[in-house]
Amino acid sequence: MPTELLIIGAGGHAKVVIDAVVKGQPDCRIIMTDQDPARAGEKLWGKYLINPLDNWPELPEYFHVALGDNRSRQRLAEMALEEGKQAFTVVHSDSSVSPASFADRGCFIAARAVIGPDALINEGCIINHGAVVDHDCRVGAFTHIAPNTTLGGGVIIGTGCMIGAGAIILPGVKIGDDVVIGAGAVVTKDVPDKFTIAGVPGRCVSK
């Protein structure tokens, strides 16, 4: 872990990311920024000063975008990369990540998450608290796997998806790009791009 880390975003998800950073490396210096200029000068937890997101040369080399919204997270990550910064993956020390798996740059793996062997987590993903990404899964870039979700073995998730809390995707199912899976849904068959699925078993509720 770097000795200094730029956190972009100052909402609830940022608190979770900071908690993971501090637990893993208590002496890491955290620099906070937010896309809302009105928040500049505020303090998170009365400790972390929120800086404006403008003077890139003075900001740390390594960054993590701590936003739950997929599109905002992607947009700000691309902005930081264009400014020559390097995306950093934050992994909570209480997660279980197989050494045979791979998480690309800018990902967040929360406490109690489980990443199985030969799973591939692409750039900018969130694997939230208690989520299970089993063996041989593929998770597309800038997808959010919400708390207590289970992806069975060999599941493929597209880019920019939101998999709601407690959802279950059965083994081998393929999910397209920009799909929303409602909280608690059980998905038993493949889902095309841009569908919204809800219920048990999961059914399409909108396209």
Disulfide bonds with the S-S distance in Angstrom:
none
